[in-house]
Amino acid sequence: MKKTPPNRRGITFEVGAQLEARDSLKNWYAANIEKIDYEDEKVLIHYRQWSHRYDEWFDWASPYLRPLERIQLRREGLQDDCTIPKVLASWSDCRFYPAKVLAVNKDGGSSYTVKFYDGVIQTVKGIHVKPFIKEVRELFLRFRPNKSISKGRGVGRG
């Protein structure tokens, strides 16, 4: 009987799948699954941009394996996708607007599906997403147009 790998969120146990693995020096690196040993419940991990002589076998339930998306999110200053409440995402006018990340797309974490506050859902490249930090939020709330401006009335000079 063939054993099946555990169901781990964000990790697909198949040859060529991308993930992040921790080496013996306790550093995390982007990696690929090279082989799967169903009898011993292990996967052979190849660290990308490293020689194959550094490949390592891991138990497939090892805590030293995690989804690859975290690398891209960390580079962008974001947290794990289940805890990303708000970001600033670029719109077609090249300005950044508040949005919520709905998903990290399966293209290696280089794009996100976001929902802007006006309800529009759009796919945005990772370079067009920034963390929505408190200072930026306060500026947005301070300088967003009030209802009289959005209805077409100008601001009177005093």
Biotite code that builds the C-alpha atoms (Angstrom):
import biotite.structure as struc

atoms = struc.array([
    struc.Atom([0.000, 0.000, 0.000], chain_id="A", res_id=1, res_name="MET", atom_name="CA", element="C"),
    struc.Atom([1.395, 3.385, -1.023], chain_id="A", res_id=2, res_name="LYS", atom_name="CA", element="C"),
    struc.Atom([1.548, 5.968, 1.760], chain_id="A", res_id=3, res_name="LYS", atom_name="CA", element="C"),
    struc.Atom([0.307, 9.476, 1.024], chain_id="A", res_id=4, res_name="THR", atom_name="CA", element="C"),
    struc.Atom([2.012, 12.696, 2.120], chain_id="A", res_id=5, res_name="PRO", atom_name="CA", element="C"),
    struc.Atom([0.280, 14.822, 4.760], chain_id="A", res_id=6, res_name="PRO", atom_name="CA", element="C"),
    struc.Atom([-2.064, 17.582, 3.693], chain_id="A", res_id=7, res_name="ASN", atom_name="CA", element="C"),
    struc.Atom([-0.059, 20.715, 4.528], chain_id="A", res_id=8, res_name="ARG", atom_name="CA", element="C"),
    struc.Atom([-1.391, 24.150, 3.594], chain_id="A", res_id=9, res_name="ARG", atom_name="CA", element="C"),
    struc.Atom([0.721, 25.716, 0.858], chain_id="A", res_id=10, res_name="GLY", atom_name="CA", element="C"),
    struc.Atom([2.910, 22.665, 0.184], chain_id="A", res_id=11, res_name="ILE", atom_name="CA", element="C"),
    struc.Atom([2.204, 20.338, -2.731], chain_id="A", res_id=12, res_name="THR", atom_name="CA", element="C"),
    struc.Atom([4.101, 17.074, -2.391], chain_id="A", res_id=13, res_name="PHE", atom_name="CA", element="C"),
    struc.Atom([5.054, 16.375, -5.993], chain_id="A", res_id=14, res_name="GLU", atom_name="CA", element="C"),
    struc.Atom([8.364, 16.385, -7.866], chain_id="A", res_id=15, res_name="VAL", atom_name="CA", element="C"),
    struc.Atom([9.274, 19.935, -8.904], chain_id="A", res_id=16, res_name="GLY", atom_name="CA", element="C"),
    struc.Atom([7.031, 21.612, -6.314], chain_id="A", res_id=17, res_name="ALA", atom_name="CA", element="C"),
    struc.Atom([8.427, 24.823, -4.848], chain_id="A", res_id=18, res_name="GLN", atom_name="CA", element="C"),
    struc.Atom([8.754, 25.397, -1.121], chain_id="A", res_id=19, res_name="LEU", atom_name="CA", element="C"),
    struc.Atom([11.113, 26.821, 1.462], chain_id="A", res_id=20, res_name="GLU", atom_name="CA", element="C"),
    struc.Atom([13.462, 24.568, 3.485], chain_id="A", res_id=21, res_name="ALA", atom_name="CA", element="C"),
    struc.Atom([15.738, 25.150, 6.453], chain_id="A", res_id=22, res_name="ARG", atom_name="CA", element="C"),
    struc.Atom([19.282, 23.848, 6.099], chain_id="A", res_id=23, res_name="ASP", atom_name="CA", element="C"),
    struc.Atom([21.532, 22.412, 8.810], chain_id="A", res_id=24, res_name="SER", atom_name="CA", element="C"),
    struc.Atom([22.878, 25.918, 9.566], chain_id="A", res_id=25, res_name="LEU", atom_name="CA", element="C"),
    struc.Atom([19.299, 27.060, 10.349], chain_id="A", res_id=26, res_name="LYS", atom_name="CA", element="C"),
    struc.Atom([18.947, 29.297, 7.263], chain_id="A", res_id=27, res_name="ASN", atom_name="CA", element="C"),
    struc.Atom([15.766, 29.213, 5.144], chain_id="A", res_id=28, res_name="TRP", atom_name="CA", element="C"),
    struc.Atom([16.149, 28.901, 1.352], chain_id="A", res_id=29, res_name="TYR", atom_name="CA", element="C"),
    struc.Atom([13.874, 28.549, -1.656], chain_id="A", res_id=30, res_name="ALA", atom_name="CA", element="C"),
    struc.Atom([13.888, 24.903, -2.711], chain_id="A", res_id=31, res_name="ALA", atom_name="CA", element="C"),
    struc.Atom([12.299, 22.294, -4.968], chain_id="A", res_id=32, res_name="ASN", atom_name="CA", element="C"),
    struc.Atom([11.218, 18.721, -4.310], chain_id="A", res_id=33, res_name="ILE", atom_name="CA", element="C"),
    struc.Atom([13.534, 16.441, -6.338], chain_id="A", res_id=34, res_name="GLU", atom_name="CA", element="C"),
    struc.Atom([12.306, 12.986, -5.256], chain_id="A", res_id=35, res_name="LYS", atom_name="CA", element="C"),
    struc.Atom([9.642, 11.499, -2.991], chain_id="A", res_id=36, res_name="ILE", atom_name="CA", element="C"),
    struc.Atom([10.237, 8.304, -0.992], chain_id="A", res_id=37, res_name="ASP", atom_name="CA", element="C"),
    struc.Atom([6.765, 7.023, -0.127], chain_id="A", res_id=38, res_name="TYR", atom_name="CA", element="C"),
    struc.Atom([8.080, 4.058, 1.904], chain_id="A", res_id=39, res_name="GLU", atom_name="CA", element="C"),
    struc.Atom([10.204, 6.142, 4.305], chain_id="A", res_id=40, res_name="ASP", atom_name="CA", element="C"),
    struc.Atom([7.876, 9.179, 4.121], chain_id="A", res_id=41, res_name="GLU", atom_name="CA", element="C"),
    struc.Atom([10.678, 11.522, 3.021], chain_id="A", res_id=42, res_name="LYS", atom_name="CA", element="C"),
    struc.Atom([11.312, 14.107, 0.308], chain_id="A", res_id=43, res_name="VAL", atom_name="CA", element="C"),
    struc.Atom([14.629, 15.013, -1.306], chain_id="A", res_id=44, res_name="LEU", atom_name="CA", element="C"),
    struc.Atom([15.003, 18.791, -1.286], chain_id="A", res_id=45, res_name="ILE", atom_name="CA", element="C"),
    struc.Atom([17.192, 20.732, -3.714], chain_id="A", res_id=46, res_name="HIS", atom_name="CA", element="C"),
    struc.Atom([18.104, 24.259, -2.611], chain_id="A", res_id=47, res_name="TYR", atom_name="CA", element="C"),
    struc.Atom([17.730, 26.521, -5.633], chain_id="A", res_id=48, res_name="ARG", atom_name="CA", element="C"),
    struc.Atom([20.931, 28.186, -6.872], chain_id="A", res_id=49, res_name="GLN", atom_name="CA", element="C"),
    struc.Atom([23.023, 25.678, -4.908], chain_id="A", res_id=50, res_name="TRP", atom_name="CA", element="C"),
    struc.Atom([24.886, 22.580, -6.074], chain_id="A", res_id=51, res_name="SER", atom_name="CA", element="C"),
    struc.Atom([23.036, 19.254, -5.895], chain_id="A", res_id=52, res_name="HIS", atom_name="CA", element="C"),
    struc.Atom([25.641, 18.047, -3.401], chain_id="A", res_id=53, res_name="ARG", atom_name="CA", element="C"),
    struc.Atom([23.749, 20.120, -0.784], chain_id="A", res_id=54, res_name="TYR", atom_name="CA", element="C"),
    struc.Atom([20.446, 18.335, -1.435], chain_id="A", res_id=55, res_name="ASP", atom_name="CA", element="C"),
    struc.Atom([18.891, 16.924, 1.759], chain_id="A", res_id=56, res_name="GLU", atom_name="CA", element="C"),
    struc.Atom([16.276, 14.353, 2.705], chain_id="A", res_id=57, res_name="TRP", atom_name="CA", element="C"),
    struc.Atom([13.494, 15.600, 5.022], chain_id="A", res_id=58, res_name="PHE", atom_name="CA", element="C"),
    struc.Atom([10.554, 13.835, 6.642], chain_id="A", res_id=59, res_name="ASP", atom_name="CA", element="C"),
    struc.Atom([7.525, 15.148, 4.792], chain_id="A", res_id=60, res_name="TRP", atom_name="CA", element="C"),
    struc.Atom([6.020, 16.226, 8.141], chain_id="A", res_id=61, res_name="ALA", atom_name="CA", element="C"),
    struc.Atom([9.184, 18.166, 9.062], chain_id="A", res_id=62, res_name="SER", atom_name="CA", element="C"),
    struc.Atom([8.768, 21.657, 10.553], chain_id="A", res_id=63, res_name="PRO", atom_name="CA", element="C"),
    struc.Atom([11.797, 22.624, 8.426], chain_id="A", res_id=64, res_name="TYR", atom_name="CA", element="C"),
    struc.Atom([9.593, 22.711, 5.314], chain_id="A", res_id=65, res_name="LEU", atom_name="CA", element="C"),
    struc.Atom([7.170, 25.561, 4.690], chain_id="A", res_id=66, res_name="ARG", atom_name="CA", element="C"),
    struc.Atom([5.314, 27.195, 1.773], chain_id="A", res_id=67, res_name="PRO", atom_name="CA", element="C"),
    struc.Atom([7.327, 29.346, -0.612], chain_id="A", res_id=68, res_name="LEU", atom_name="CA", element="C"),
    struc.Atom([4.871, 32.270, -0.553], chain_id="A", res_id=69, res_name="GLU", atom_name="CA", element="C"),
    struc.Atom([6.293, 33.449, 2.765], chain_id="A", res_id=70, res_name="ARG", atom_name="CA", element="C"),
    struc.Atom([9.582, 34.456, 1.093], chain_id="A", res_id=71, res_name="ILE", atom_name="CA", element="C"),
    struc.Atom([7.894, 36.857, -1.327], chain_id="A", res_id=72, res_name="GLN", atom_name="CA", element="C"),
    struc.Atom([5.613, 38.250, 1.366], chain_id="A", res_id=73, res_name="LEU", atom_name="CA", element="C"),
    struc.Atom([8.582, 38.815, 3.663], chain_id="A", res_id=74, res_name="ARG", atom_name="CA", element="C"),
    struc.Atom([10.410, 40.671, 0.870], chain_id="A", res_id=75, res_name="ARG", atom_name="CA", element="C"),
    struc.Atom([7.384, 42.911, 0.457], chain_id="A", res_id=76, res_name="GLU", atom_name="CA", element="C"),
    struc.Atom([7.178, 43.550, 4.212], chain_id="A", res_id=77, res_name="GLY", atom_name="CA", element="C"),
    struc.Atom([3.929, 41.599, 4.557], chain_id="A", res_id=78, res_name="LEU", atom_name="CA", element="C"),
    struc.Atom([2.933, 38.731, 6.820], chain_id="A", res_id=79, res_name="GLN", atom_name="CA", element="C"),
    struc.Atom([1.430, 35.361, 6.040], chain_id="A", res_id=80, res_name="ASP", atom_name="CA", element="C"),
    struc.Atom([-1.592, 35.628, 3.717], chain_id="A", res_id=81, res_name="ASP", atom_name="CA", element="C"),
    struc.Atom([-4.115, 34.692, 6.424], chain_id="A", res_id=82, res_name="CYS", atom_name="CA", element="C"),
    struc.Atom([-3.051, 37.695, 8.532], chain_id="A", res_id=83, res_name="THR", atom_name="CA", element="C"),
    struc.Atom([-2.765, 40.368, 5.841], chain_id="A", res_id=84, res_name="ILE", atom_name="CA", element="C"),
    struc.Atom([-5.654, 42.688, 6.610], chain_id="A", res_id=85, res_name="PRO", atom_name="CA", element="C"),
    struc.Atom([-4.715, 45.634, 4.393], chain_id="A", res_id=86, res_name="LYS", atom_name="CA", element="C"),
    struc.Atom([-2.160, 46.611, 1.759], chain_id="A", res_id=87, res_name="VAL", atom_name="CA", element="C"),
    struc.Atom([-1.624, 49.443, -0.669], chain_id="A", res_id=88, res_name="LEU", atom_name="CA", element="C"),
    struc.Atom([-1.979, 48.217, -4.245], chain_id="A", res_id=89, res_name="ALA", atom_name="CA", element="C"),
    struc.Atom([-1.251, 50.077, -7.459], chain_id="A", res_id=90, res_name="SER", atom_name="CA", element="C"),
    struc.Atom([-4.195, 50.942, -9.696], chain_id="A", res_id=91, res_name="TRP", atom_name="CA", element="C"),
    struc.Atom([-4.015, 51.655, -13.452], chain_id="A", res_id=92, res_name="SER", atom_name="CA", element="C"),
    struc.Atom([-3.300, 55.344, -12.722], chain_id="A", res_id=93, res_name="ASP", atom_name="CA", element="C"),
    struc.Atom([-0.040, 54.227, -10.974], chain_id="A", res_id=94, res_name="CYS", atom_name="CA", element="C"),
    struc.Atom([-1.280, 55.449, -7.603], chain_id="A", res_id=95, res_name="ARG", atom_name="CA", element="C"),
    struc.Atom([-1.511, 53.204, -4.556], chain_id="A", res_id=96, res_name="PHE", atom_name="CA", element="C"),
    struc.Atom([-4.903, 52.607, -2.944], chain_id="A", res_id=97, res_name="TYR", atom_name="CA", element="C"),
    struc.Atom([-5.980, 50.548, 0.104], chain_id="A", res_id=98, res_name="PRO", atom_name="CA", element="C"),
    struc.Atom([-6.902, 46.958, -0.672], chain_id="A", res_id=99, res_name="ALA", atom_name="CA", element="C"),
    struc.Atom([-7.217, 43.555, 0.972], chain_id="A", res_id=100, res_name="LYS", atom_name="CA", element="C"),
    struc.Atom([-5.225, 40.536, -0.259], chain_id="A", res_id=101, res_name="VAL", atom_name="CA", element="C"),
    struc.Atom([-7.606, 37.746, -1.167], chain_id="A", res_id=102, res_name="LEU", atom_name="CA", element="C"),
    struc.Atom([-4.964, 35.290, -2.426], chain_id="A", res_id=103, res_name="ALA", atom_name="CA", element="C"),
    struc.Atom([-1.299, 34.821, -3.175], chain_id="A", res_id=104, res_name="VAL", atom_name="CA", element="C"),
    struc.Atom([-1.340, 33.480, -6.723], chain_id="A", res_id=105, res_name="ASN", atom_name="CA", element="C"),
    struc.Atom([0.343, 30.189, -7.651], chain_id="A", res_id=106, res_name="LYS", atom_name="CA", element="C"),
    struc.Atom([3.002, 31.846, -9.834], chain_id="A", res_id=107, res_name="ASP", atom_name="CA", element="C"),
    struc.Atom([5.698, 31.694, -7.178], chain_id="A", res_id=108, res_name="GLY", atom_name="CA", element="C"),
    struc.Atom([4.236, 34.564, -5.148], chain_id="A", res_id=109, res_name="GLY", atom_name="CA", element="C"),
    struc.Atom([4.918, 37.231, -7.758], chain_id="A", res_id=110, res_name="SER", atom_name="CA", element="C"),
    struc.Atom([1.282, 38.362, -7.985], chain_id="A", res_id=111, res_name="SER", atom_name="CA", element="C"),
    struc.Atom([-1.675, 38.806, -5.660], chain_id="A", res_id=112, res_name="TYR", atom_name="CA", element="C"),
    struc.Atom([-5.431, 38.925, -6.059], chain_id="A", res_id=113, res_name="THR", atom_name="CA", element="C"),
    struc.Atom([-6.606, 42.008, -4.176], chain_id="A", res_id=114, res_name="VAL", atom_name="CA", element="C"),
    struc.Atom([-9.949, 43.630, -3.473], chain_id="A", res_id=115, res_name="LYS", atom_name="CA", element="C"),
    struc.Atom([-9.865, 47.416, -3.459], chain_id="A", res_id=116, res_name="PHE", atom_name="CA", element="C"),
    struc.Atom([-12.059, 49.253, -0.978], chain_id="A", res_id=117, res_name="TYR", atom_name="CA", element="C"),
    struc.Atom([-14.494, 50.217, -3.747], chain_id="A", res_id=118, res_name="ASP", atom_name="CA", element="C"),
    struc.Atom([-15.149, 46.496, -4.364], chain_id="A", res_id=119, res_name="GLY", atom_name="CA", element="C"),
    struc.Atom([-13.045, 46.012, -7.506], chain_id="A", res_id=120, res_name="VAL", atom_name="CA", element="C"),
    struc.Atom([-11.108, 42.725, -7.530], chain_id="A", res_id=121, res_name="ILE", atom_name="CA", element="C"),
    struc.Atom([-7.880, 42.701, -9.533], chain_id="A", res_id=122, res_name="GLN", atom_name="CA", element="C"),
    struc.Atom([-4.628, 40.744, -9.947], chain_id="A", res_id=123, res_name="THR", atom_name="CA", element="C"),
    struc.Atom([-1.622, 42.905, -9.060], chain_id="A", res_id=124, res_name="VAL", atom_name="CA", element="C"),
    struc.Atom([2.088, 42.129, -9.474], chain_id="A", res_id=125, res_name="LYS", atom_name="CA", element="C"),
    struc.Atom([4.051, 41.802, -6.250], chain_id="A", res_id=126, res_name="GLY", atom_name="CA", element="C"),
    struc.Atom([6.094, 44.904, -7.006], chain_id="A", res_id=127, res_name="ILE", atom_name="CA", element="C"),
    struc.Atom([2.843, 46.895, -7.036], chain_id="A", res_id=128, res_name="HIS", atom_name="CA", element="C"),
    struc.Atom([1.831, 45.893, -3.491], chain_id="A", res_id=129, res_name="VAL", atom_name="CA", element="C"),
    struc.Atom([3.100, 47.635, -0.352], chain_id="A", res_id=130, res_name="LYS", atom_name="CA", element="C"),
    struc.Atom([2.321, 47.090, 3.319], chain_id="A", res_id=131, res_name="PRO", atom_name="CA", element="C"),
    struc.Atom([-0.425, 49.305, 4.689], chain_id="A", res_id=132, res_name="PHE", atom_name="CA", element="C"),
    struc.Atom([1.396, 50.697, 7.708], chain_id="A", res_id=133, res_name="ILE", atom_name="CA", element="C"),
    struc.Atom([-0.217, 52.862, 10.344], chain_id="A", res_id=134, res_name="LYS", atom_name="CA", element="C"),
    struc.Atom([1.414, 56.122, 9.192], chain_id="A", res_id=135, res_name="GLU", atom_name="CA", element="C"),
    struc.Atom([0.241, 55.621, 5.599], chain_id="A", res_id=136, res_name="VAL", atom_name="CA", element="C"),
    struc.Atom([-3.271, 54.771, 6.824], chain_id="A", res_id=137, res_name="ARG", atom_name="CA", element="C"),
    struc.Atom([-3.417, 57.986, 8.867], chain_id="A", res_id=138, res_name="GLU", atom_name="CA", element="C"),
    struc.Atom([-2.295, 60.041, 5.852], chain_id="A", res_id=139, res_name="LEU", atom_name="CA", element="C"),
    struc.Atom([-4.913, 58.342, 3.681], chain_id="A", res_id=140, res_name="PHE", atom_name="CA", element="C"),
    struc.Atom([-7.680, 59.055, 6.168], chain_id="A", res_id=141, res_name="LEU", atom_name="CA", element="C"),
    struc.Atom([-6.523, 62.650, 6.659], chain_id="A", res_id=142, res_name="ARG", atom_name="CA", element="C"),
    struc.Atom([-6.313, 63.534, 2.956], chain_id="A", res_id=143, res_name="PHE", atom_name="CA", element="C"),
    struc.Atom([-9.070, 61.484, 1.360], chain_id="A", res_id=144, res_name="ARG", atom_name="CA", element="C"),
    struc.Atom([-11.760, 63.650, -0.232], chain_id="A", res_id=145, res_name="PRO", atom_name="CA", element="C"),
    struc.Atom([-14.856, 64.337, 1.814], chain_id="A", res_id=146, res_name="ASN", atom_name="CA", element="C"),
    struc.Atom([-18.366, 63.833, 0.405], chain_id="A", res_id=147, res_name="LYS", atom_name="CA", element="C"),
    struc.Atom([-18.783, 67.409, -0.822], chain_id="A", res_id=148, res_name="SER", atom_name="CA", element="C"),
    struc.Atom([-15.657, 67.163, -2.997], chain_id="A", res_id=149, res_name="ILE", atom_name="CA", element="C"),
    struc.Atom([-16.564, 63.741, -4.374], chain_id="A", res_id=150, res_name="SER", atom_name="CA", element="C"),
    struc.Atom([-19.975, 65.080, -5.479], chain_id="A", res_id=151, res_name="LYS", atom_name="CA", element="C"),
    struc.Atom([-18.291, 67.657, -7.678], chain_id="A", res_id=152, res_name="GLY", atom_name="CA", element="C"),
    struc.Atom([-18.391, 70.708, -5.419], chain_id="A", res_id=153, res_name="ARG", atom_name="CA", element="C"),
    struc.Atom([-15.161, 72.600, -5.099], chain_id="A", res_id=154, res_name="GLY", atom_name="CA", element="C"),
    struc.Atom([-13.486, 73.689, -1.920], chain_id="A", res_id=155, res_name="VAL", atom_name="CA", element="C"),
    struc.Atom([-14.111, 77.360, -1.252], chain_id="A", res_id=156, res_name="GLY", atom_name="CA", element="C"),
    struc.Atom([-11.252, 79.706, -0.468], chain_id="A", res_id=157, res_name="ARG", atom_name="CA", element="C"),
    struc.Atom([-11.437, 81.353, 2.868], chain_id="A", res_id=158, res_name="GLY", atom_name="CA", element="C"),
])
